[in-house]
Amino acid sequence: MTFRVNPDCLYQSRRLPLPNGNRCPCNIYHPHSERKLMPISSNRRKVLALGLLVGLFSVNRLGAQNKTAEVAPARIKRLQPFLQTPTLIGQGKYSYWGFDVYNASLWAGEATISSDQWASQRIALELHYLREFNGADIAKRSIDEMHAQSALPKNKAAVWLKTLEGIFPNVGKGQYLTGIFIPNVGAQFLYDNTAIGEIKDPELAKRFFDIWLAPQTSAPDLRKRLFAGN
């Protein structure tokens, strides 16, 4: 049996493991044991490889581009009530299993920030979502990430989950979810330009931002881009 390659399919073009059932998100069935890829010409192979390299390069460079002066004024205005002089520190794209999830941007009220002392100053973490997510799923995933870094007692995890579920709405593609960390106080959250809630527990606030900013993060490359080498 012969299968033609779908060049737009990440699972085929990058040879990624397929989900259960051998059906990838492009809705094409790819049985591993039977698939035979159609021959690809030398020129087409070079074009595909170049496209992949360009794509990877643009992701890797995201943290070094679009500094504060080049950012849309609406984003800066949104942060001005919380950061005296909003300064973009770094940014990067988070992807999971080859699918883009969101662009993350780290802001501070000062021109510099230390990756090991970020919790001593006000910062804002801005997530620009590239696909839809349920608010309850965002809350649950946040607790799972915290627990993966350092085990949470069941009763504390349950209380924190309820707090986050009460804050996070369902998020649509193209919308912003922004958290503002306030040292020794907690955190406030915005959905686009609307205030949606706050965390009054300093420990929970710190553990939440640790998901992205702690050395134990599950996304170390993104953390590196957010801090932009600081």
C-alpha positions in Angstrom: 0.0 0.0 0.0 1.4 3.4 -0.9 0.6 6.8 0.8 1.3 10.2 -0.6 3.0 12.6 1.8 1.0 15.6 2.9 3.7 18.3 3.1 1.6 20.4 5.5 1.4 17.6 8.0 3.8 18.1 10.9 3.7 14.4 11.8 4.9 13.4 8.3 7.3 16.2 7.5 9.1 15.9 10.9 8.6 12.2 11.4 6.9 12.8 14.8 5.3 9.9 16.7 1.6 9.6 15.8 -1.2 9.8 18.4 -3.1 6.7 19.4 -5.0 5.2 16.5 -2.4 6.4 14.0 -4.6 9.3 13.0 -2.9 12.7 13.0 -4.6 16.1 13.3 -4.6 16.6 9.6 -7.2 13.7 9.6 -5.1 11.3 7.5 -4.5 7.7 8.5 -0.8 6.8 8.6 -0.2 3.2 9.7 3.5 2.9 10.5 3.9 -0.7 9.4 2.5 -0.1 5.9 3.3 3.5 5.0 5.7 4.0 2.0 6.4 7.5 1.2 6.3 8.7 -2.4 9.8 9.6 -3.8 10.6 13.3 -3.3 12.7 15.0 -5.9 16.0 16.4 -4.9 14.9 20.0 -5.5 11.6 19.6 -3.6 13.5 18.0 -0.7 15.8 21.1 -0.6 12.8 23.4 -0.6 11.0 21.5 2.2 14.2 21.5 4.3 14.8 25.2 3.7 11.2 25.9 4.7 11.6 23.9 7.9 14.8 25.7 8.8 13.2 29.1 8.2 10.3 28.2 10.4 12.6 27.0 13.2 14.8 30.1 12.9 11.8 32.5 13.1 10.7 30.7 16.3 14.1 30.9 17.9 14.5 34.5 17.0 11.2 35.6 18.4 12.7 36.5 21.8 15.1 39.0 20.2 12.6 40.9 18.0 9.8 43.5 18.5 11.2 45.4 21.5 9.1 47.8 23.4 9.2 50.6 20.8 7.9 48.3 18.1 5.1 46.8 20.2 1.4 47.9 19.5 0.6 50.9 21.8 -2.5 49.1 23.0 -0.5 46.4 24.7 1.7 49.0 26.5 -1.3 51.0 27.5 -2.9 47.9 29.0 0.0 47.4 31.3 0.6 51.1 32.4 -1.7 50.9 35.4 0.4 48.1 36.8 4.0 48.8 35.6 5.2 52.4 35.8 7.2 52.1 32.5 6.2 48.8 30.8 9.4 47.4 29.2 9.4 44.3 27.1 12.1 42.0 28.4 11.7 39.0 26.0 9.2 36.8 24.2 8.9 33.4 22.6 6.4 31.0 21.1 5.2 28.0 23.0 4.4 24.9 21.0 3.3 21.4 22.1 3.6 18.3 19.8 4.3 20.6 16.9 1.2 22.8 17.4 1.5 26.5 18.3 -0.3 27.3 21.6 0.6 30.9 22.4 3.1 33.7 22.2 4.4 34.6 25.6 5.9 38.0 26.5 7.6 39.0 29.7 7.3 42.7 30.8 8.9 44.6 33.7 8.7 48.1 35.0 12.5 48.4 34.7 14.9 48.0 31.8 16.5 44.8 33.2 15.5 41.8 35.2 17.5 39.0 36.8 16.3 35.5 36.0 17.1 34.4 39.6 15.6 37.4 41.3 12.5 38.2 39.2 10.2 37.7 42.2 11.5 40.8 43.8 9.9 43.2 41.4 6.6 43.7 39.6 6.4 41.9 36.3 3.7 41.0 33.8 3.4 37.8 31.7 1.3 38.2 28.6 0.0 35.2 26.7 -1.4 35.7 23.2 -3.3 32.5 22.4 -3.1 31.0 19.0 -5.9 28.5 19.5 -9.0 28.1 21.7 -8.8 26.7 25.3 -11.3 26.0 28.0 -10.7 28.1 31.2 -11.1 25.0 33.4 -8.4 23.2 31.4 -6.0 26.1 31.8 -6.5 26.0 35.6 -6.0 22.3 35.7 -2.9 22.4 33.6 -1.5 25.1 35.8 -1.9 23.0 38.9 -0.3 20.0 37.1 2.7 22.1 36.1 3.1 23.4 39.7 2.9 19.9 41.1 5.5 18.7 38.5 8.0 21.2 39.8 7.3 20.6 43.5 4.7 18.2 44.9 1.5 19.9 46.3 -0.5 18.5 49.2 -3.9 17.4 47.9 -5.9 19.8 50.0 -3.8 22.8 48.9 -4.0 21.7 45.2 -7.8 21.5 45.5 -8.0 25.0 47.0 -5.7 26.5 44.4 -7.5 24.8 41.6 -10.8 26.3 42.7 -9.1 29.7 42.9 -7.8 29.5 39.3 -11.0 28.1 38.0 -12.7 31.2 39.3 -10.3 33.5 37.4 -9.7 32.0 34.0 -12.3 32.3 31.3 -12.5 30.3 28.1 -9.9 31.8 25.8 -10.4 32.3 22.0 -7.7 32.4 19.3 -6.1 35.8 19.1 -7.0 36.9 22.6 -4.7 37.9 25.5 -4.5 36.5 29.0 -2.1 38.6 31.1 -0.9 38.1 34.7 0.7 40.8 36.8 2.9 39.5 39.6 3.0 41.7 42.7 5.8 40.7 45.2 4.6 39.6 48.6 1.0 40.4 47.7 -0.3 38.2 44.9 -1.3 38.7 41.3 -3.9 40.3 39.1 -5.2 39.0 35.8 -6.5 40.6 32.6 -8.4 39.1 29.7 -7.6 41.4 26.8 -8.2 44.8 28.5 -10.7 43.5 31.2 -9.7 42.7 34.8 -11.0 39.2 35.5 -9.7 38.4 39.0 -6.8 38.2 41.4 -4.7 35.9 43.5 -4.4 37.1 47.1 -2.1 34.3 48.2 1.6 35.2 47.6 2.6 31.6 47.6 0.1 30.6 44.9 1.0 33.7 42.9 4.8 32.8 43.0 4.1 29.2 42.1 1.9 30.2 39.2 4.6 32.4 37.6 7.2 29.7 38.3 5.4 27.6 35.7 7.3 29.7 33.1 10.0 31.5 35.0 11.5 28.9 37.4 14.6 26.9 36.4 12.4 23.8 36.8 10.0 24.9 34.1 8.9 22.3 31.6 9.7 24.8 28.8 13.3 25.8 29.4 13.8 27.2 25.9 10.8 29.5 26.3 12.1 30.7 29.7 15.5 31.5 28.1 13.8 33.6 25.5 11.5 35.4 28.0 14.6 36.5 30.1 16.5 37.3 26.9 19.8 36.2 28.4 19.4 38.2 31.6 
